[in-house]
Amino acid sequence: MVDPQRIDVRGQLKCDSDVFIDANVWFEGTVKLGRGVIVGPNCVIRDTTVAASTTIHANSLLDSASVGQNCSVGPYARLRPGTEMAEQSRVGNFVEVKKSTIGKGSKISHLSYIGDTNIGADVNVGAGTITCNYDGVNKHHTVIGDNAFIGSGVELVAPVEIGAGATIGAGSTISKDAPANKLTIERAKQATAPSWQRPTKKKK
């Protein structure tokens, strides 16, 4: 611990050997940290198990989650209840995950929301991807197969399944199942208005 006086334990904390805990970290409920875990500053960890050699980067919130070995979480990540990360997976900065499983070696690195989703192994989820899981009344499920590649800025409208090895083109809104090992793109045709002029303010 960097400074035991700046660690707040509000429950039961179980640490294996070689754990490093930085300043201003809160532990609530029952928390288990495996061997060699690193917890960065300003984190809140509640009712969560973190396996060996995983790093929780600064300013992350983990609540009722399970994190496997050799994972990376954060900075500024939020794992909500029901999140399960398999070994060697990554949840990066400004990513929120809720009630989802993330397979071995899969990465959600930037600015994404993943809810009610099963992600297979070795999947890459691009920046700004959103699983649209709520229709205003019910929650729906998304499945992403092994080795899929989800481009940046994609919306996956659940219920939907992305096949193993599929590639989803950046900026697509996917509301139908995407077949395995194929490129699926959904975009409006780009157009340029040659006579358009930007509005200007009238001088007073």
PyRosetta script that sets phi, psi and omega in degrees:
from pyrosetta import init, pose_from_sequence

init()
pose = pose_from_sequence("MVDPQRIDVRGQLKCDSDVFIDANVWFEGTVKLGRGVIVGPNCVIRDTTVAASTTIHANSLLDSASVGQNCSVGPYARLRPGTEMAEQSRVGNFVEVKKSTIGKGSKISHLSYIGDTNIGADVNVGAGTITCNYDGVNKHHTVIGDNAFIGSGVELVAPVEIGAGATIGAGSTISKDAPANKLTIERAKQATAPSWQRPTKKKK")
pose.set_psi(1, 134.9)
pose.set_omega(1, 177.7)
pose.set_phi(2, -65.7)
pose.set_psi(2, -44.2)
pose.set_omega(2, -179.1)
pose.set_phi(3, -152.0)
pose.set_psi(3, 101.0)
pose.set_omega(3, -178.5)
pose.set_phi(4, -56.7)
pose.set_psi(4, -24.9)
pose.set_omega(4, 180.0)
pose.set_phi(5, -74.9)
pose.set_psi(5, -12.4)
pose.set_omega(5, 178.8)
pose.set_phi(6, -113.8)
pose.set_psi(6, 29.9)
pose.set_omega(6, 172.4)
pose.set_phi(7, -119.0)
pose.set_psi(7, 130.4)
pose.set_omega(7, -177.6)
pose.set_phi(8, -115.8)
pose.set_psi(8, 115.1)
pose.set_omega(8, 179.1)
pose.set_phi(9, -109.6)
pose.set_psi(9, 111.5)
pose.set_omega(9, -178.9)
pose.set_phi(10, -114.3)
pose.set_psi(10, 63.7)
pose.set_omega(10, -177.0)
pose.set_phi(11, 154.4)
pose.set_psi(11, -133.5)
pose.set_omega(11, -177.4)
pose.set_phi(12, -124.2)
pose.set_psi(12, 123.2)
pose.set_omega(12, 178.7)
pose.set_phi(13, -115.2)
pose.set_psi(13, 122.9)
pose.set_omega(13, 177.9)
pose.set_phi(14, -116.2)
pose.set_psi(14, 120.1)
pose.set_omega(14, -177.8)
pose.set_phi(15, -118.1)
pose.set_psi(15, 135.2)
pose.set_omega(15, 169.9)
pose.set_phi(16, -81.0)
pose.set_psi(16, -171.9)
pose.set_omega(16, -177.0)
pose.set_phi(17, -75.1)
pose.set_psi(17, 157.7)
pose.set_omega(17, 173.4)
pose.set_phi(18, 61.1)
pose.set_psi(18, 30.7)
pose.set_omega(18, 175.3)
pose.set_phi(19, -85.8)
pose.set_psi(19, 137.8)
pose.set_omega(19, 177.1)
pose.set_phi(20, -117.0)
pose.set_psi(20, 127.0)
pose.set_omega(20, 179.5)
pose.set_phi(21, -124.1)
pose.set_psi(21, 120.7)
pose.set_omega(21, 179.9)
pose.set_phi(22, -81.2)
pose.set_psi(22, -174.9)
pose.set_omega(22, -173.0)
pose.set_phi(23, -78.2)
pose.set_psi(23, 156.5)
pose.set_omega(23, 172.9)
pose.set_phi(24, 62.0)
pose.set_psi(24, 44.3)
pose.set_omega(24, 177.3)
pose.set_phi(25, -107.8)
pose.set_psi(25, 134.6)
pose.set_omega(25, 177.0)
pose.set_phi(26, -109.0)
pose.set_psi(26, 133.2)
pose.set_omega(26, 172.9)
pose.set_phi(27, -116.9)
pose.set_psi(27, 128.7)
pose.set_omega(27, -178.9)
pose.set_phi(28, -128.3)
pose.set_psi(28, 146.8)
pose.set_omega(28, -179.2)
pose.set_phi(29, 69.4)
pose.set_psi(29, -141.0)
pose.set_omega(29, 179.6)
pose.set_phi(30, -106.3)
pose.set_psi(30, 118.3)
pose.set_omega(30, -178.4)
pose.set_phi(31, -124.6)
pose.set_psi(31, 132.9)
pose.set_omega(31, 178.0)
pose.set_phi(32, -122.4)
pose.set_psi(32, 126.0)
pose.set_omega(32, 179.5)
pose.set_phi(33, -116.1)
pose.set_psi(33, 122.5)
pose.set_omega(33, -178.7)
pose.set_phi(34, -76.9)
pose.set_psi(34, 177.3)
pose.set_omega(34, -176.4)
pose.set_phi(35, -60.1)
pose.set_psi(35, 132.0)
pose.set_omega(35, 174.8)
pose.set_phi(36, 75.3)
pose.set_psi(36, 12.0)
pose.set_omega(36, 177.8)
pose.set_phi(37, -68.5)
pose.set_psi(37, 141.5)
pose.set_omega(37, 176.0)
pose.set_phi(38, -117.4)
pose.set_psi(38, 127.3)
pose.set_omega(38, 177.2)
pose.set_phi(39, -117.0)
pose.set_psi(39, 117.7)
pose.set_omega(39, -179.6)
pose.set_phi(40, -75.0)
pose.set_psi(40, 176.9)
pose.set_omega(40, -175.5)
pose.set_phi(41, -70.5)
pose.set_psi(41, 154.8)
pose.set_omega(41, 170.5)
pose.set_phi(42, 64.3)
pose.set_psi(42, 32.6)
pose.set_omega(42, 177.4)
pose.set_phi(43, -98.1)
pose.set_psi(43, 152.8)
pose.set_omega(43, 171.5)
pose.set_phi(44, -122.0)
pose.set_psi(44, 122.7)
pose.set_omega(44, -177.9)
pose.set_phi(45, -126.5)
pose.set_psi(45, 122.0)
pose.set_omega(45, -173.5)
pose.set_phi(46, -129.1)
pose.set_psi(46, 125.8)
pose.set_omega(46, 173.3)
pose.set_phi(47, 46.9)
pose.set_psi(47, 52.7)
pose.set_omega(47, -172.4)
pose.set_phi(48, -134.0)
pose.set_psi(48, 146.1)
pose.set_omega(48, 173.8)
pose.set_phi(49, -111.5)
pose.set_psi(49, 128.9)
pose.set_omega(49, 179.2)
pose.set_phi(50, -121.2)
pose.set_psi(50, 119.8)
pose.set_omega(50, -175.9)
pose.set_phi(51, -80.6)
pose.set_psi(51, 175.3)
pose.set_omega(51, -169.8)
pose.set_phi(52, -59.0)
pose.set_psi(52, 146.7)
pose.set_omega(52, 170.6)
pose.set_phi(53, 63.2)
pose.set_psi(53, 24.7)
pose.set_omega(53, 177.3)
pose.set_phi(54, -98.1)
pose.set_psi(54, 147.3)
pose.set_omega(54, 177.6)
pose.set_phi(55, -114.2)
pose.set_psi(55, 126.7)
pose.set_omega(55, 172.0)
pose.set_phi(56, -104.2)
pose.set_psi(56, 109.1)
pose.set_omega(56, -174.9)
pose.set_phi(57, -79.2)
pose.set_psi(57, 170.2)
pose.set_omega(57, -170.4)
pose.set_phi(58, -55.4)
pose.set_psi(58, 147.3)
pose.set_omega(58, 170.2)
pose.set_phi(59, 62.2)
pose.set_psi(59, 35.7)
pose.set_omega(59, 178.6)
pose.set_phi(60, -106.3)
pose.set_psi(60, 150.4)
pose.set_omega(60, 179.6)
pose.set_phi(61, -121.0)
pose.set_psi(61, 121.2)
pose.set_omega(61, 178.7)
pose.set_phi(62, -120.6)
pose.set_psi(62, 123.8)
pose.set_omega(62, -175.7)
pose.set_phi(63, -132.1)
pose.set_psi(63, 113.6)
pose.set_omega(63, 176.2)
pose.set_phi(64, 53.7)
pose.set_psi(64, 49.9)
pose.set_omega(64, -178.0)
pose.set_phi(65, -119.7)
pose.set_psi(65, 166.1)
pose.set_omega(65, 175.3)
pose.set_phi(66, -129.3)
pose.set_psi(66, 122.5)
pose.set_omega(66, -175.5)
pose.set_phi(67, -119.4)
pose.set_psi(67, 127.0)
pose.set_omega(67, -176.0)
pose.set_phi(68, -79.4)
pose.set_psi(68, -172.6)
pose.set_omega(68, -178.0)
pose.set_phi(69, -72.5)
pose.set_psi(69, 148.1)
pose.set_omega(69, 173.2)
pose.set_phi(70, 55.9)
pose.set_psi(70, 36.5)
pose.set_omega(70, 176.9)
pose.set_phi(71, -96.5)
pose.set_psi(71, 168.3)
pose.set_omega(71, 175.5)
pose.set_phi(72, -133.8)
pose.set_psi(72, 129.8)
pose.set_omega(72, -179.6)
pose.set_phi(73, -128.0)
pose.set_psi(73, 126.2)
pose.set_omega(73, 175.6)
pose.set_phi(74, 90.6)
pose.set_psi(74, -169.3)
pose.set_omega(74, 5.6)
pose.set_phi(75, -72.8)
pose.set_psi(75, 162.9)
pose.set_omega(75, 177.9)
pose.set_phi(76, 57.3)
pose.set_psi(76, 42.8)
pose.set_omega(76, 176.5)
pose.set_phi(77, -104.2)
pose.set_psi(77, 155.5)
pose.set_omega(77, 176.5)
pose.set_phi(78, -130.6)
pose.set_psi(78, 118.5)
pose.set_omega(78, 173.8)
pose.set_phi(79, -106.2)
pose.set_psi(79, 112.1)
pose.set_omega(79, -178.8)
pose.set_phi(80, -89.5)
pose.set_psi(80, 170.1)
pose.set_omega(80, -176.3)
pose.set_phi(81, -53.1)
pose.set_psi(81, 139.4)
pose.set_omega(81, 178.3)
pose.set_phi(82, 89.7)
pose.set_psi(82, 4.0)
pose.set_omega(82, 178.2)
pose.set_phi(83, -81.9)
pose.set_psi(83, 131.5)
pose.set_omega(83, 177.1)
pose.set_phi(84, -129.6)
pose.set_psi(84, 119.2)
pose.set_omega(84, 178.6)
pose.set_phi(85, -107.5)
pose.set_psi(85, 123.1)
pose.set_omega(85, 175.7)
pose.set_phi(86, -77.1)
pose.set_psi(86, 169.9)
pose.set_omega(86, -176.0)
pose.set_phi(87, -57.9)
pose.set_psi(87, 146.3)
pose.set_omega(87, 175.2)
pose.set_phi(88, 64.6)
pose.set_psi(88, 17.1)
pose.set_omega(88, 176.2)
pose.set_phi(89, -91.3)
pose.set_psi(89, 165.3)
pose.set_omega(89, -175.4)
pose.set_phi(90, -138.2)
pose.set_psi(90, 135.1)
pose.set_omega(90, 169.5)
pose.set_phi(91, -123.2)
pose.set_psi(91, 116.8)
pose.set_omega(91, -169.8)
pose.set_phi(92, -96.1)
pose.set_psi(92, -156.5)
pose.set_omega(92, -171.7)
pose.set_phi(93, -71.2)
pose.set_psi(93, 136.3)
pose.set_omega(93, 178.5)
pose.set_phi(94, 56.4)
pose.set_psi(94, 42.8)
pose.set_omega(94, 173.9)
pose.set_phi(95, -113.0)
pose.set_psi(95, 133.2)
pose.set_omega(95, 176.2)
pose.set_phi(96, -115.9)
pose.set_psi(96, 130.6)
pose.set_omega(96, 179.9)
pose.set_phi(97, -126.9)
pose.set_psi(97, 132.6)
pose.set_omega(97, -178.3)
pose.set_phi(98, -134.2)
pose.set_psi(98, 126.8)
pose.set_omega(98, 172.1)
pose.set_phi(99, 47.4)
pose.set_psi(99, 53.4)
pose.set_omega(99, -176.0)
pose.set_phi(100, -139.6)
pose.set_psi(100, 155.5)
pose.set_omega(100, 173.6)
pose.set_phi(101, -111.5)
pose.set_psi(101, 138.9)
pose.set_omega(101, -179.5)
pose.set_phi(102, -120.5)
pose.set_psi(102, 119.4)
pose.set_omega(102, -173.0)
pose.set_phi(103, -73.3)
pose.set_psi(103, 170.1)
pose.set_omega(103, -177.5)
pose.set_phi(104, -56.3)
pose.set_psi(104, 128.7)
pose.set_omega(104, 174.9)
pose.set_phi(105, 75.3)
pose.set_psi(105, 4.1)
pose.set_omega(105, -179.5)
pose.set_phi(106, -81.2)
pose.set_psi(106, 153.4)
pose.set_omega(106, -174.0)
pose.set_phi(107, -133.0)
pose.set_psi(107, 131.4)
pose.set_omega(107, 170.3)
pose.set_phi(108, -126.8)
pose.set_psi(108, 91.5)
pose.set_omega(108, -162.4)
pose.set_phi(109, -89.6)
pose.set_psi(109, -27.1)
pose.set_omega(109, -170.7)
pose.set_phi(110, -147.6)
pose.set_psi(110, 131.8)
pose.set_omega(110, 156.5)
pose.set_phi(111, 51.5)
pose.set_psi(111, 51.7)
pose.set_omega(111, -175.6)
pose.set_phi(112, -132.0)
pose.set_psi(112, 157.3)
pose.set_omega(112, 170.3)
pose.set_phi(113, -121.5)
pose.set_psi(113, 124.5)
pose.set_omega(113, 179.0)
pose.set_phi(114, -124.2)
pose.set_psi(114, 114.7)
pose.set_omega(114, -179.3)
pose.set_phi(115, -132.9)
pose.set_psi(115, 138.5)
pose.set_omega(115, 177.3)
pose.set_phi(116, 52.3)
pose.set_psi(116, 53.0)
pose.set_omega(116, -171.7)
pose.set_phi(117, -133.6)
pose.set_psi(117, 141.5)
pose.set_omega(117, 168.9)
pose.set_phi(118, -108.6)
pose.set_psi(118, 116.4)
pose.set_omega(118, 179.3)
pose.set_phi(119, -108.5)
pose.set_psi(119, 129.1)
pose.set_omega(119, -179.5)
pose.set_phi(120, -75.2)
pose.set_psi(120, -162.8)
pose.set_omega(120, -178.0)
pose.set_phi(121, -84.5)
pose.set_psi(121, 148.1)
pose.set_omega(121, 172.8)
pose.set_phi(122, 56.0)
pose.set_psi(122, 40.1)
pose.set_omega(122, 176.3)
pose.set_phi(123, -95.3)
pose.set_psi(123, 140.5)
pose.set_omega(123, 172.5)
pose.set_phi(124, -111.5)
pose.set_psi(124, 121.3)
pose.set_omega(124, 178.2)
pose.set_phi(125, -107.3)
pose.set_psi(125, 117.3)
pose.set_omega(125, -174.4)
pose.set_phi(126, -72.4)
pose.set_psi(126, 164.8)
pose.set_omega(126, -177.8)
pose.set_phi(127, -58.9)
pose.set_psi(127, 138.5)
pose.set_omega(127, 175.0)
pose.set_phi(128, 78.8)
pose.set_psi(128, 12.5)
pose.set_omega(128, 178.8)
pose.set_phi(129, -75.8)
pose.set_psi(129, 139.1)
pose.set_omega(129, 179.9)
pose.set_phi(130, -129.7)
pose.set_psi(130, 132.6)
pose.set_omega(130, 167.0)
pose.set_phi(131, -93.6)
pose.set_psi(131, 117.3)
pose.set_omega(131, -177.8)
pose.set_phi(132, -87.6)
pose.set_psi(132, 87.9)
pose.set_omega(132, -168.4)
pose.set_phi(133, -97.3)
pose.set_psi(133, -7.4)
pose.set_omega(133, -172.1)
pose.set_phi(134, -123.2)
pose.set_psi(134, 124.6)
pose.set_omega(134, -178.4)
pose.set_phi(135, -98.3)
pose.set_psi(135, 11.0)
pose.set_omega(135, -177.5)
pose.set_phi(136, 101.5)
pose.set_psi(136, -18.2)
pose.set_omega(136, 178.1)
pose.set_phi(137, -129.5)
pose.set_psi(137, -49.9)
pose.set_omega(137, -174.0)
pose.set_phi(138, -119.6)
pose.set_psi(138, 154.2)
pose.set_omega(138, 173.0)
pose.set_phi(139, -94.3)
pose.set_psi(139, 141.4)
pose.set_omega(139, -178.2)
pose.set_phi(140, -125.7)
pose.set_psi(140, 160.7)
pose.set_omega(140, -168.4)
pose.set_phi(141, -105.7)
pose.set_psi(141, 145.3)
pose.set_omega(141, 174.0)
pose.set_phi(142, -119.3)
pose.set_psi(142, 138.8)
pose.set_omega(142, 176.0)
pose.set_phi(143, -123.2)
pose.set_psi(143, 129.7)
pose.set_omega(143, 177.6)
pose.set_phi(144, -122.8)
pose.set_psi(144, 119.1)
pose.set_omega(144, -175.3)
pose.set_phi(145, -74.8)
pose.set_psi(145, 168.4)
pose.set_omega(145, -179.9)
pose.set_phi(146, -55.4)
pose.set_psi(146, 143.6)
pose.set_omega(146, 172.8)
pose.set_phi(147, 63.7)
pose.set_psi(147, 16.4)
pose.set_omega(147, 175.8)
pose.set_phi(148, -73.9)
pose.set_psi(148, 154.6)
pose.set_omega(148, 177.1)
pose.set_phi(149, -125.1)
pose.set_psi(149, 117.0)
pose.set_omega(149, -179.3)
pose.set_phi(150, -105.2)
pose.set_psi(150, 116.5)
pose.set_omega(150, -177.8)
pose.set_phi(151, -68.3)
pose.set_psi(151, 169.9)
pose.set_omega(151, -177.9)
pose.set_phi(152, -67.8)
pose.set_psi(152, 147.5)
pose.set_omega(152, 174.3)
pose.set_phi(153, 68.5)
pose.set_psi(153, 27.9)
pose.set_omega(153, -178.3)
pose.set_phi(154, -91.4)
pose.set_psi(154, 141.6)
pose.set_omega(154, 171.9)
pose.set_phi(155, -112.3)
pose.set_psi(155, 122.6)
pose.set_omega(155, 177.7)
pose.set_phi(156, -105.7)
pose.set_psi(156, 108.4)
pose.set_omega(156, -173.7)
pose.set_phi(157, -90.4)
pose.set_psi(157, 106.1)
pose.set_omega(157, -176.4)
pose.set_phi(158, -75.5)
pose.set_psi(158, 152.2)
pose.set_omega(158, 2.1)
pose.set_phi(159, -78.7)
pose.set_psi(159, 134.6)
pose.set_omega(159, -178.3)
pose.set_phi(160, -156.0)
pose.set_psi(160, 150.7)
pose.set_omega(160, 178.8)
pose.set_phi(161, -128.4)
pose.set_psi(161, 130.9)
pose.set_omega(161, 176.2)
pose.set_phi(162, -105.1)
pose.set_psi(162, 120.6)
pose.set_omega(162, -174.4)
pose.set_phi(163, -68.8)
pose.set_psi(163, 161.1)
pose.set_omega(163, 178.8)
pose.set_phi(164, -60.1)
pose.set_psi(164, 134.6)
pose.set_omega(164, 178.4)
pose.set_phi(165, 75.1)
pose.set_psi(165, 3.8)
pose.set_omega(165, 180.0)
pose.set_phi(166, -71.6)
pose.set_psi(166, 152.5)
pose.set_omega(166, 172.4)
pose.set_phi(167, -119.7)
pose.set_psi(167, 129.8)
pose.set_omega(167, 178.1)
pose.set_phi(168, -109.5)
pose.set_psi(168, 120.4)
pose.set_omega(168, -177.0)
pose.set_phi(169, -64.6)
pose.set_psi(169, 144.5)
pose.set_omega(169, -178.8)
pose.set_phi(170, -55.9)
pose.set_psi(170, 142.0)
pose.set_omega(170, 176.1)
pose.set_phi(171, 79.5)
pose.set_psi(171, 8.7)
pose.set_omega(171, -177.8)
pose.set_phi(172, -85.2)
pose.set_psi(172, 148.2)
pose.set_omega(172, 168.7)
pose.set_phi(173, -110.5)
pose.set_psi(173, 110.5)
pose.set_omega(173, -171.8)
pose.set_phi(174, -105.2)
pose.set_psi(174, 115.6)
pose.set_omega(174, 179.9)
pose.set_phi(175, -118.9)
pose.set_psi(175, -0.1)
pose.set_omega(175, 175.8)
pose.set_phi(176, -125.5)
pose.set_psi(176, 154.8)
pose.set_omega(176, -179.2)
pose.set_phi(177, -57.0)
pose.set_psi(177, 139.8)
pose.set_omega(177, 178.6)
pose.set_phi(178, -105.4)
pose.set_psi(178, 128.3)
pose.set_omega(178, -174.8)
pose.set_phi(179, -70.1)
pose.set_psi(179, 155.8)
pose.set_omega(179, 179.4)
pose.set_phi(180, -64.2)
pose.set_psi(180, 144.7)
pose.set_omega(180, 171.4)
pose.set_phi(181, 59.4)
pose.set_psi(181, 26.2)
pose.set_omega(181, 177.8)
pose.set_phi(182, -127.7)
pose.set_psi(182, 157.0)
pose.set_omega(182, 172.8)
pose.set_phi(183, -89.8)
pose.set_psi(183, 125.0)
pose.set_omega(183, 176.6)
pose.set_phi(184, -118.2)
pose.set_psi(184, 128.0)
pose.set_omega(184, -178.9)
pose.set_phi(185, -132.2)
pose.set_psi(185, 138.6)
pose.set_omega(185, 173.7)
pose.set_phi(186, -135.6)
pose.set_psi(186, 105.2)
pose.set_omega(186, -179.7)
pose.set_phi(187, -144.9)
pose.set_psi(187, 148.0)
pose.set_omega(187, 169.7)
pose.set_phi(188, -72.4)
pose.set_psi(188, 150.1)
pose.set_omega(188, 179.5)
pose.set_phi(189, -66.9)
pose.set_psi(189, 131.7)
pose.set_omega(189, 179.4)
pose.set_phi(190, -73.5)
pose.set_psi(190, 137.5)
pose.set_omega(190, 179.6)
pose.set_phi(191, -138.6)
pose.set_psi(191, 151.8)
pose.set_omega(191, 176.5)
pose.set_phi(192, -121.1)
pose.set_psi(192, 132.8)
pose.set_omega(192, 178.8)
pose.set_phi(193, -96.4)
pose.set_psi(193, 100.6)
pose.set_omega(193, -172.2)
pose.set_phi(194, -66.3)
pose.set_psi(194, -25.7)
pose.set_omega(194, -177.2)
pose.set_phi(195, -95.1)
pose.set_psi(195, -0.6)
pose.set_omega(195, -177.3)
pose.set_phi(196, -71.1)
pose.set_psi(196, 141.0)
pose.set_omega(196, 175.2)
pose.set_phi(197, -128.2)
pose.set_psi(197, 139.4)
pose.set_omega(197, 179.4)
pose.set_phi(198, -66.6)
pose.set_psi(198, 134.6)
pose.set_omega(198, 177.5)
pose.set_phi(199, -61.6)
pose.set_psi(199, 146.0)
pose.set_omega(199, 177.8)
pose.set_phi(200, -121.8)
pose.set_psi(200, 150.3)
pose.set_omega(200, 178.5)
pose.set_phi(201, -76.2)
pose.set_psi(201, 140.6)
pose.set_omega(201, 176.5)
pose.set_phi(202, -77.1)
pose.set_psi(202, 137.1)
pose.set_omega(202, 178.7)
pose.set_phi(203, -73.7)
pose.set_psi(203, 136.0)
pose.set_omega(203, 179.6)
pose.set_phi(204, -84.1)
pose.dump_pdb("model.pdb")
